[in-house]
Amino acid sequence: MIPPVSALLSMLVLKLLDKERRSHIDDFNSDAALGLFAGLNILPKKSFITDYSYRTQRGQQVKLLEGWVSRLSPLLFPEADSFSLDFHTIPYRGETAELENHYVPLRGKACPSVLTFFAQERNSQVLCYANANLVRDAQAGELRKFVQFWHDVAGRNPQWLYFDSKLVPYTELSWLTEQKIWFATIRRRGCAVLRRLASLPDSQWRSAVIDIPKRRHQHIEYVDERIRLDNYVGEARQVAVRGLGHEAPTLFLSNHLEISPRELIMNYARRNGIEDSLGSSVDFFHLDCLSSEVRLNVDLDTVMTVIAHGCYRWLATRLHGFGHAKPKSVYRKFVETSGDIEIEKGRRIVVYFDRRSHNPIIREAQFDQAPIRIPWLANMTLEFAFS
């Protein structure tokens, strides 16, 4: 009988490797090191991994996320108050399946797919929440679920939320205002709104510079005004911006009336970090592999993606000069390396690294200074040694 911890670690180690998931387990059937990572002799067969993943439920995934984030947040985002939110569509490429159609940007059309939701802490760029247990009719309520999740973990509501126009209806924006949570989002461009803005004299448009490094469009013009929205209680703030690379003005909405337009625009521009993280998750963590040979419960798979992403972000922050490195780069330079493992039964595990140019960076991180106890390996200590 494989313990639950070992089953989860078996899935996690496959996420941490830069290897296409369709051939994961068959390639590593006899890899003792990967088995040791999970507290086993070797990794279990793919049939067990599939069966185990489908025995889990959403409530168990949420508890796993709560435990993970509560342990990770003091290390990477102890003062977290701002989050970027986004949906991600995972396309299904297999035979006909009873799945809803969702728009897939890469295909430019709607097709059978699974809709997922992610949240990212903005300063650390760490994914901290995921849900693939979604249907179209319930997707508008996902924002409230995340707010409740963060309140359960941190004991307080988020201070700022950043998301695009398709995430929630205006009634949810009113709820955020009632909860005293600031938001910044994009309003869809209606013909009447664009005509009114086009009729404004140039004297009403003010200039600003968005000096984000490497940003192409830095010189902008904006109009800051108060507007009424359908199903939104009270007045909302709209900042119409010209010069962002679009023919029509971009319409920013917020319930914060004091922040400067320039700061509001710059803060929202950094929301692109979640799109970069989701791109890395598709590329490195195999997030879009619905039709691979290792078939997993999609909700558990997205949660394991969040955990694997957090592992690499933590490792990157410990490695001098690699704080912003993507998982693939960290894997290639520091994880995918050769060496030997020596196990002293009941005492310790020693990993001997072969000589490599990046070893000094690992030594500088002081991983080899204090032994680390591994609970699922009978509390044996893990030590690192270098040639």
Disulfide bonds with the S-S distance in Angstrom:
none
